[in-house]
Amino acid sequence: MVEFSVPVAVLAIDLQNGIFAGETLVHDAGGVLERAQEVIAAAAKGGHPVIVVQDDAGPGIWQPDTFDWEVHPRISAPPDAIRLRKRFGDAFRGTRLDEYLRDSSVGHVVVLGAMTDFSVRATLQRALLKGYRATLVVDAHSTLDAPDGTAVEQVELLNREIEEAEVAGLHVRGVTAEMVASALMA
């Protein structure tokens, strides 16, 4: 059973059209969107903050205020969700995320989204370095195939690293969307 001992917030990272729309190459894109929405809805129902993080990479990639930059239509964040624009993989870098979390007394972040090997990994690492407890939703993050490994290999690698970090005593764990959603509504 999953429990949160301190106030928790959900970080929904880069669930944007440019990554997930059309014939995407993101592994299990439909499943990731479905499970991400399950966690977001549970957080909203449980009264936990939801922070929707959008990559602001700029011209040619995910230019702000374009179709590719918009959050995918299968993701329905609550009206009070915080919208955060980032220019780096790490959602803390160059943003007010840390300030918002601390002002809200949040001590635990639940991380999901894209890309596993960039923004998801970087944000998890920075959260731990800043002293937050962290949960990776193991079935609600994904990426593309890359020269250093397929998307499946990248997802499995991060999930395994999180498991090893938990065993080593870090305040991080990996759990399924179903388990996280249940805990957020408890």
Summary of the structure (lengths in Angstrom):
residues: 186
radius of gyration: 15.0
end to end distance: 11.0
largest distance: 44.1
contacts: 631
relative contact order: 0.22
helix: 37%
strand: 23%
